[in-house]
Amino acid sequence: MFSRKPSPPSSWTEKEEHHYDNNKITKESSLFFTTTLKNNPRLKYTALLFFFLLSWYVVNSVWFNLPAKNDNSQSQNDVKISKTTVLNNCRNGTLSVYVYDLPAEFNFGLLENCRHLNVYTDMCPHVANRGLGQAISDLGSGSGSGSTRPSWFATHQFIAEMIFHARVESHACRTRDPGRAALFYVPFYGGLHASSKFRESNLTERDALAVRLVDFLTEQPWWRRNQGRDHFLALGRTAWDFMRAPQSPDFGANRLLNLPPLKNATVLTVERQPWQGKNQRGIPYPSYFHPSTWREVVTWQERVRGSSRPNLFSFIGGPRKGLEKAAIRDKLIAQCSGSTRCELLRCGSKCHDPGHVLGVMARSDFCLQAPGDSFTRRSTFDSVLAGCIPVFFSEHTAYSQYGWFLPQEHGEYSVFIDEKSEASRRVEEELARIPRERVERMRERVIGLIPRLTYAHPSTTDAGFDDAVDVALAALADHVHFKLSLN
């Protein structure tokens, strides 16, 4: 917004008005200027150069439609331009990914038994559309987005491994020549397999597929070249589900990530083990939005930017029994239900309705993100998609997890309230004291994060923005280059 230049006092204008003849000044100035140019050739050439450069700038501004300097156009420009870095790295060969063609038992073969891939849920509807799940009605990407594909899906929270696989298969950085590859991707659907074996009491059987995968990899020449240091996996469940240890309680996990050869590889997972996961990096949980073009992203950003937010804060979730890290939930549910400035959605059927979930968040300034069964939550990424500022109560819900995706300055986009602090007993008061100007800045930062935390539609090869897979591949390339330089 431009501030108006102050006008001089009326008395000053009236007092000076009769001293000047504007026509006379103009004629005298013109005569002086012409005479000076004739008497000074150097000044003449300087003036001609100045007018040439000015004309060139005007032509470029009009012809190439340079963006106006306002917040909205700048955010659109950021979305479009951000893609060029990854694409350029693909084209010059510094970012090239080889995708292993694994035996079917490690990925696609598992889907044949989709009804039994999860001990709690029939996964057949969720593995459809390469892991996007069932298409749902448009939640606001708008017409005229330039895409003929659906953008909104009822995506399961533990399905990132399938979407990642589908994206990399059609990615511009993919190479089919392993000799040219900087990265080697192992598309193992480990999360889907793990969830199908949670109740398997025979530990040898529970671990069997993971052991066979490692045996397969260690026989490959490209693995042996660098002992797997340039290889990576992407897993759709938390690292805890793959780190069973001999002296630890058995809650159904296998020991994939504790198998020694995989310690050299990089493991992408929706939740890393904060203390023992040195080779693990967090990737976003998939939300419901899978755009094919940058225009869809910008349209959605504008929608959430303009949302009316009558609620100071909201909480979506239910209580957890017997989990110390989830004890904060009882306090938050009590505070939210007792406040006129909080909207509470207790988890039931509505928690699985994307429109209802995003609606609650889009009506709130802040969204409380308490740990649940584990430290992290898909809800964190839903709140970003809705333009709702996340409030964390454990550093392991986001800060220690998603360093490749979130700003280093946590206060730019989130609020932290230690779950053991007194402040956690008065959340409404803590949030209400944040100045409105800061809330607006934080929300704009959150909305700006939407592209890089979103998984684009797998069928697109150039959506025009960097999505979660692009960000991960670029970071992986740097990470692997550094690892190899140490040897």
C-alpha positions as CSV (number, residue, x, y, z in Angstrom):
1,M,0.0,0.0,0.0
2,F,1.4,3.4,-1.0
3,S,1.3,6.2,1.5
4,R,0.1,9.6,0.2
5,K,2.6,12.3,0.1
6,P,1.5,15.2,2.4
7,S,0.2,18.3,0.7
8,P,1.7,21.6,1.7
9,P,-0.4,24.0,3.9
10,S,-2.9,26.0,2.0
11,S,-1.5,29.3,3.3
12,W,1.9,28.3,1.9
13,T,0.4,27.7,-1.5
14,E,-1.5,30.9,-1.6
15,K,1.4,33.0,-0.3
16,E,3.8,31.8,-3.0
17,E,1.5,31.5,-6.0
18,H,1.8,35.0,-7.4
19,H,5.7,34.9,-7.5
20,Y,6.0,32.4,-10.3
21,D,5.0,32.3,-13.9
22,N,4.9,28.7,-14.9
23,N,5.0,29.3,-18.6
24,K,7.9,31.6,-18.3
25,I,9.8,29.1,-16.2
26,T,9.1,26.3,-18.8
27,K,10.3,28.4,-21.7
28,E,13.5,29.6,-19.9
29,S,14.3,26.0,-18.8
30,S,13.8,24.6,-22.3
31,L,16.1,27.3,-23.8
32,F,18.7,26.7,-21.2
33,F,18.6,22.9,-21.7
34,T,18.9,23.2,-25.5
35,T,21.8,25.7,-25.3
36,T,23.7,23.5,-22.8
37,L,23.4,20.4,-25.0
38,K,24.8,22.3,-28.1
39,N,27.7,23.6,-26.1
40,N,28.5,20.3,-24.4
41,P,28.6,17.2,-26.7
42,R,29.4,14.8,-23.8
43,L,26.3,15.9,-22.0
44,K,24.3,15.5,-25.2
45,Y,25.4,11.8,-25.5
46,T,24.7,11.2,-21.9
47,A,21.2,12.5,-22.2
48,L,20.6,10.3,-25.3
49,L,21.9,7.3,-23.4
50,F,19.6,8.1,-20.5
51,F,16.5,8.4,-22.8
52,F,17.4,5.1,-24.6
53,L,17.7,3.2,-21.3
54,L,14.4,4.7,-20.1
55,S,12.7,3.7,-23.3
56,W,14.1,0.1,-23.1
57,Y,12.8,-0.3,-19.5
58,V,9.3,1.0,-20.4
59,V,9.1,-1.4,-23.4
60,N,10.2,-4.4,-21.3
61,S,7.8,-3.5,-18.5
62,V,4.8,-3.5,-20.9
63,W,5.9,-6.2,-23.3
64,F,7.0,-8.8,-20.8
65,N,4.4,-7.8,-18.1
66,L,6.7,-7.5,-15.2
67,P,4.9,-8.3,-11.9
68,A,3.6,-5.5,-9.8
69,K,5.1,-5.0,-6.4
70,N,2.4,-6.2,-4.1
71,D,2.1,-9.1,-1.7
72,N,-0.3,-11.2,-3.8
73,S,1.6,-11.0,-7.1
74,Q,4.9,-11.6,-5.3
75,S,3.5,-14.8,-3.8
76,Q,2.3,-16.0,-7.2
77,N,5.7,-15.2,-8.6
78,D,7.4,-17.2,-5.9
79,V,5.3,-20.2,-6.7
80,K,6.1,-20.1,-10.4
81,I,9.7,-19.3,-10.2
82,S,10.6,-21.8,-7.5
83,K,10.4,-24.7,-9.9
84,T,13.2,-23.6,-12.1
85,T,16.0,-24.6,-9.6
86,V,14.9,-28.3,-9.5
87,L,14.3,-28.4,-13.3
88,N,17.6,-26.8,-14.1
89,N,19.4,-29.3,-11.8
90,C,17.6,-32.1,-13.7
91,R,18.7,-30.7,-17.1
92,N,22.3,-30.2,-16.2
93,G,22.6,-33.6,-14.6
94,T,23.4,-32.6,-11.0
95,L,20.1,-34.0,-9.8
96,S,19.3,-37.4,-11.4
97,V,17.4,-40.3,-9.8
98,Y,17.4,-43.9,-10.8
99,V,14.4,-45.9,-9.7
100,Y,14.9,-49.6,-8.9
101,D,12.6,-52.0,-10.6
102,L,12.0,-54.1,-7.6
103,P,10.4,-57.5,-7.6
104,A,6.7,-57.1,-7.2
105,E,6.6,-58.5,-3.7
106,F,8.2,-55.3,-2.4
107,N,5.6,-52.9,-3.8
108,F,2.9,-53.5,-6.4
109,G,2.4,-57.1,-5.4
110,L,1.4,-56.1,-1.9
111,L,-1.6,-54.1,-3.3
112,E,-3.2,-57.3,-4.6
113,N,-4.1,-58.0,-1.0
114,C,-5.2,-54.4,-0.2
115,R,-8.1,-55.5,2.1
116,H,-5.5,-56.8,4.5
117,L,-2.8,-54.2,4.3
118,N,-3.9,-52.6,7.6
119,V,-5.2,-54.5,10.6
120,Y,-7.8,-51.8,11.2
121,T,-8.8,-50.6,7.8
122,D,-9.7,-51.8,4.3
123,M,-7.0,-50.1,2.3
124,C,-8.4,-50.8,-1.2
125,P,-10.1,-47.4,-1.5
126,H,-6.9,-45.7,-0.3
127,V,-4.4,-47.3,-2.6
128,A,-6.5,-46.3,-5.7
129,N,-5.1,-43.6,-8.0
130,R,-1.5,-44.5,-7.1
131,G,-2.1,-43.7,-3.5
132,L,-4.1,-40.6,-3.8
133,G,-7.3,-42.4,-2.8
134,Q,-10.8,-41.6,-3.9
135,A,-11.4,-38.3,-5.7
136,I,-13.7,-35.9,-3.8
137,S,-15.6,-32.8,-4.7
138,D,-13.5,-29.7,-5.3
139,L,-12.8,-27.9,-2.1
140,G,-11.9,-24.6,-3.7
141,S,-9.2,-24.9,-6.3
142,G,-11.6,-23.2,-8.6
143,S,-12.5,-23.4,-12.2
144,G,-10.1,-21.9,-14.8
145,S,-7.1,-23.5,-13.0
146,G,-5.8,-25.0,-16.2
147,S,-6.1,-28.6,-15.0
148,T,-8.5,-31.3,-16.3
149,R,-7.6,-33.7,-13.4
150,P,-9.2,-33.8,-10.0
151,S,-7.1,-32.1,-7.4
152,W,-8.8,-33.2,-4.2
153,F,-8.7,-36.7,-2.8
154,A,-9.5,-38.6,0.4
155,T,-5.8,-39.4,0.9
156,H,-4.8,-41.7,3.7
157,Q,-2.3,-40.3,6.2
158,F,0.1,-43.3,5.9
159,I,0.3,-43.5,2.1
160,A,3.2,-41.2,1.3
161,E,5.4,-44.0,0.0
162,M,3.0,-44.8,-2.8
163,I,2.6,-41.1,-3.8
164,F,6.3,-40.6,-3.7
165,H,6.9,-43.6,-5.9
166,A,4.4,-42.4,-8.5
167,R,5.8,-38.8,-8.5
168,V,9.4,-40.0,-9.0
169,E,8.5,-42.4,-11.8
170,S,7.2,-39.4,-13.9
171,H,9.7,-36.9,-12.5
172,A,11.9,-34.8,-14.9
173,C,15.0,-35.8,-12.9
174,R,14.5,-39.5,-13.4
175,T,17.1,-41.4,-15.4
176,R,16.9,-44.9,-16.6
177,D,20.7,-45.2,-16.8
178,P,22.1,-46.0,-13.4
179,G,25.6,-44.9,-14.6
180,R,24.3,-41.4,-14.7
181,A,22.4,-41.4,-11.4
182,A,23.3,-39.3,-8.4
183,L,20.5,-40.9,-6.3
184,F,19.1,-44.4,-6.2
185,Y,15.5,-44.7,-5.1
186,V,14.3,-48.0,-3.6
187,P,10.5,-48.0,-3.9
188,F,9.6,-50.3,-1.1
189,Y,6.0,-50.1,0.3
190,G,7.3,-50.8,3.7
191,G,4.6,-49.0,5.6
192,L,1.8,-50.9,4.0
193,H,3.6,-54.2,4.7
194,A,4.4,-53.2,8.3
195,S,0.7,-52.4,9.0
196,S,-0.4,-55.7,7.7
197,K,1.9,-57.5,10.1
198,F,1.3,-55.6,13.4
199,R,-0.4,-58.7,14.9
200,E,2.0,-61.3,13.6
201,S,3.5,-63.0,16.6
202,N,6.2,-64.8,14.7
203,L,9.0,-62.3,14.6
204,T,10.8,-64.1,11.9
205,E,7.8,-64.0,9.6
206,R,7.2,-60.3,10.5
207,D,10.7,-59.4,9.5
208,A,11.0,-61.7,6.5
209,L,10.2,-59.2,3.7
210,A,12.5,-56.6,5.1
211,V,15.3,-59.1,5.3
212,R,14.7,-60.2,1.7
213,L,14.8,-56.5,0.6
214,V,18.2,-56.0,2.2
215,D,19.5,-59.2,0.7
216,F,18.4,-58.0,-2.8
217,L,20.0,-54.6,-2.4
218,T,23.3,-55.7,-1.1
219,E,23.6,-57.9,-4.3
220,Q,23.2,-54.9,-6.6
221,P,26.4,-53.5,-8.2
222,W,25.2,-49.9,-7.7
223,W,24.6,-50.5,-4.0
224,R,28.1,-52.0,-3.6
225,R,29.7,-49.1,-5.4
226,N,29.1,-46.8,-2.4
227,Q,27.8,-49.3,0.1
228,G,24.3,-47.8,-0.3
229,R,25.3,-44.2,0.7
230,D,23.6,-42.8,-2.4
231,H,20.4,-44.9,-1.9
232,F,17.2,-43.8,-0.2
233,L,13.8,-45.2,0.8
234,A,10.6,-43.3,1.4
235,L,8.3,-44.8,4.0
236,G,4.7,-43.8,4.7
237,R,4.7,-44.7,8.4
238,T,6.7,-43.5,11.4
239,A,10.2,-44.8,11.9
240,W,9.0,-46.4,15.2
241,D,7.2,-49.1,13.1
242,F,10.5,-50.3,11.6
243,M,12.8,-50.1,14.7
244,R,12.0,-53.1,16.9
245,A,14.8,-53.7,19.3
246,P,15.5,-56.8,21.4
247,Q,15.1,-55.1,24.8
248,S,12.1,-52.9,23.9
249,P,8.4,-53.6,24.2
250,D,6.9,-55.2,21.2
251,F,4.0,-53.2,19.7
252,G,4.1,-54.8,16.3
253,A,7.1,-53.2,14.6
254,N,9.6,-55.0,12.4
255,R,13.4,-54.3,12.4
256,L,13.9,-53.0,8.8
257,L,15.7,-49.8,9.9
258,N,17.8,-51.7,12.4
259,L,19.3,-54.0,9.8
260,P,23.0,-52.9,9.5
261,P,23.2,-52.4,5.7
262,L,20.4,-49.8,5.7
263,K,22.2,-47.6,8.2
264,N,24.2,-46.3,5.2
265,A,21.1,-45.4,3.2
266,T,18.9,-42.3,3.8
267,V,15.4,-43.0,5.0
268,L,12.6,-40.6,4.3
269,T,9.7,-41.1,6.7
270,V,6.7,-39.1,8.0
271,E,8.3,-39.3,11.5
272,R,11.9,-39.8,12.3
273,Q,13.1,-41.2,15.5
274,P,14.5,-38.1,17.2
275,W,17.4,-39.7,19.1
276,Q,18.5,-42.7,17.0
277,G,17.4,-41.7,13.5
278,K,20.6,-40.2,12.3
279,N,20.0,-41.5,8.7
280,Q,16.3,-40.5,8.8
281,R,14.8,-37.4,7.4
282,G,11.2,-36.3,7.9
283,I,8.8,-35.8,4.9
284,P,5.3,-34.3,5.1
285,Y,2.3,-36.4,5.7
286,P,0.1,-36.2,2.6
287,S,-3.0,-34.0,2.9
288,Y,-5.9,-33.9,0.5
289,F,-4.7,-31.4,-2.1
290,H,-2.8,-32.7,-5.1
291,P,-2.7,-30.0,-7.8
292,S,-1.4,-30.4,-11.3
293,T,-0.6,-26.7,-12.0
294,W,0.7,-23.7,-10.1
295,R,-2.5,-21.9,-10.9
296,E,-4.4,-24.3,-8.7
297,V,-2.0,-23.6,-5.9
298,V,-2.4,-19.8,-6.2
299,T,-6.2,-20.0,-6.4
300,W,-6.3,-22.1,-3.2
301,Q,-3.8,-19.7,-1.4
302,E,-6.0,-16.8,-2.3
303,R,-9.1,-18.6,-0.9
304,V,-7.5,-19.4,2.5
305,R,-5.9,-15.9,2.6
306,G,-9.4,-14.5,2.4
307,S,-11.1,-16.8,4.8
308,S,-13.1,-15.3,7.7
309,R,-11.6,-16.6,10.9
310,P,-14.0,-15.9,13.8
311,N,-12.3,-18.4,16.1
312,L,-9.0,-17.6,17.9
313,F,-8.1,-21.3,18.0
314,S,-9.3,-24.8,17.4
315,F,-8.5,-28.4,18.2
316,I,-9.3,-31.5,16.2
317,G,-8.7,-34.8,17.9
318,G,-9.6,-37.1,20.8
319,P,-8.1,-38.2,24.1
320,R,-5.4,-40.8,24.3
321,K,-5.1,-43.3,27.1
322,G,-1.9,-44.6,28.5
323,L,0.4,-42.4,26.4
324,E,2.4,-39.9,28.4
325,K,3.3,-37.8,25.3
326,A,-0.5,-37.4,24.7
327,A,-1.4,-36.3,28.2
328,I,-1.6,-32.7,27.0
329,R,-4.6,-33.6,24.9
330,D,-6.9,-33.8,28.0
331,K,-5.9,-30.3,29.0
332,L,-6.4,-28.9,25.5
333,I,-9.8,-30.6,25.1
334,A,-11.0,-29.2,28.4
335,Q,-9.7,-25.7,27.6
336,C,-11.2,-25.6,24.1
337,S,-14.6,-27.0,25.2
338,G,-14.8,-24.3,27.9
339,S,-13.9,-21.4,25.6
340,T,-16.2,-19.3,23.4
341,R,-13.2,-18.6,21.2
342,C,-12.3,-22.2,20.3
343,E,-13.9,-24.7,18.0
344,L,-13.5,-28.3,19.1
345,L,-13.9,-31.3,16.7
346,R,-13.8,-34.5,18.7
347,C,-12.6,-37.3,16.4
348,G,-15.2,-39.6,15.0
349,S,-16.5,-39.9,11.5
350,K,-16.1,-36.2,10.8
351,C,-12.4,-36.4,11.4
352,H,-12.1,-38.3,8.2
353,D,-14.2,-35.8,6.2
354,P,-11.6,-33.5,4.4
355,G,-14.2,-30.7,3.9
356,H,-15.2,-30.7,7.6
357,V,-11.6,-30.8,8.9
358,L,-10.3,-28.0,6.6
359,G,-13.5,-26.0,7.4
360,V,-12.8,-26.0,11.1
361,M,-9.2,-25.0,10.5
362,A,-10.0,-22.3,8.0
363,R,-12.3,-20.6,10.6
364,S,-9.4,-20.4,13.1
365,D,-6.3,-18.3,13.6
366,F,-4.5,-21.0,15.4
367,C,-4.7,-24.8,15.3
368,L,-3.5,-26.8,18.3
369,Q,-1.2,-29.7,17.4
370,A,-0.9,-32.0,20.4
371,P,1.0,-35.3,20.0
372,G,-1.1,-38.4,19.7
373,D,-0.1,-42.0,19.1
374,S,3.3,-40.6,18.2
375,F,4.9,-37.1,18.2
376,T,3.8,-36.1,14.7
377,R,0.4,-35.5,13.2
378,R,-1.0,-35.3,9.7
379,S,-3.1,-32.5,11.2
380,T,-0.1,-30.2,11.1
381,F,-0.1,-30.3,7.3
382,D,-3.9,-30.0,7.1
383,S,-3.6,-26.8,9.2
384,V,-1.0,-25.3,6.8
385,L,-3.2,-26.1,3.9
386,A,-6.0,-24.2,5.6
387,G,-3.8,-21.2,6.4
388,C,-4.1,-21.9,10.1
389,I,-1.0,-21.2,12.3
390,P,0.1,-24.4,14.1
391,V,0.6,-24.4,17.8
392,F,3.1,-27.1,19.0
393,F,3.6,-28.5,22.5
394,S,6.5,-30.8,21.7
395,E,9.6,-29.9,19.6
396,H,9.4,-33.4,18.1
397,T,6.0,-32.7,16.4
398,A,7.7,-30.6,13.7
399,Y,10.9,-28.8,14.7
400,S,13.1,-31.9,14.9
401,Q,11.4,-33.6,12.0
402,Y,11.0,-31.5,8.9
403,G,14.2,-29.5,8.7
404,W,14.2,-29.7,4.9
405,F,10.7,-28.3,4.6
406,L,10.1,-25.7,7.3
407,P,11.8,-22.4,8.1
408,Q,14.6,-22.5,10.6
409,E,13.0,-19.6,12.5
410,H,10.1,-21.5,14.1
411,G,8.4,-18.4,15.3
412,E,7.9,-17.2,11.7
413,Y,5.1,-19.7,11.1
414,S,4.2,-21.4,14.5
415,V,3.7,-21.0,18.2
416,F,5.5,-23.2,20.8
417,I,4.0,-23.8,24.2
418,D,5.9,-26.4,26.3
419,E,3.4,-29.0,27.4
420,K,5.0,-29.1,30.8
421,S,4.9,-25.3,31.3
422,E,2.3,-23.3,33.2
423,A,1.4,-21.6,29.9
424,S,-0.1,-24.9,28.6
425,R,-2.8,-24.4,31.2
426,R,-3.8,-21.1,29.7
427,V,-3.5,-21.5,26.0
428,E,-6.3,-19.0,25.1
429,E,-4.5,-16.3,27.1
430,E,-1.2,-17.0,25.5
431,L,-2.6,-16.9,22.0
432,A,-4.7,-13.8,22.6
433,R,-1.7,-11.7,23.6
434,I,0.0,-12.1,20.2
435,P,-0.3,-8.8,18.3
436,R,-2.7,-8.8,15.4
437,E,0.1,-7.6,13.0
438,R,2.2,-10.6,14.0
439,V,-0.6,-13.0,13.5
440,E,-1.1,-11.7,9.9
441,R,2.6,-12.1,9.2
442,M,2.6,-15.6,10.5
443,R,-0.4,-16.6,8.5
444,E,1.1,-15.2,5.3
445,R,4.3,-17.3,6.0
446,V,2.1,-20.4,6.6
447,I,0.2,-19.9,3.3
448,G,3.6,-19.5,1.5
449,L,4.6,-22.9,2.8
450,I,1.6,-24.7,1.1
451,P,3.4,-25.6,-2.2
452,R,6.5,-27.2,-0.6
453,L,4.4,-29.3,1.8
454,T,2.0,-30.5,-0.9
455,Y,2.3,-33.6,-3.0
456,A,1.5,-32.6,-6.6
457,H,-0.6,-34.9,-8.8
458,P,1.6,-37.9,-9.8
459,S,0.6,-37.6,-13.5
460,T,2.2,-34.1,-13.8
461,T,5.8,-33.7,-14.9
462,D,6.0,-29.9,-14.5
463,A,3.4,-28.4,-12.2
464,G,5.2,-25.1,-12.2
465,F,6.1,-25.2,-8.5
466,D,8.4,-27.2,-6.1
467,D,6.3,-29.7,-4.3
468,A,7.3,-32.0,-1.4
469,V,9.0,-34.5,-3.7
470,D,11.0,-31.8,-5.5
471,V,12.1,-30.3,-2.2
472,A,13.1,-33.8,-0.9
473,L,15.0,-34.7,-4.0
474,A,17.0,-31.4,-4.1
475,A,17.9,-31.8,-0.4
476,L,18.8,-35.5,-0.9
477,A,21.2,-34.6,-3.7
478,D,23.0,-32.2,-1.4
479,H,22.9,-34.6,1.5
480,V,24.3,-37.5,-0.5
481,H,27.0,-35.4,-2.1
482,F,28.2,-34.4,1.3
483,K,28.1,-38.0,2.6
484,L,30.2,-39.2,-0.4
485,S,32.7,-36.4,0.1
486,L,33.5,-37.7,3.5
487,N,34.9,-41.0,2.1
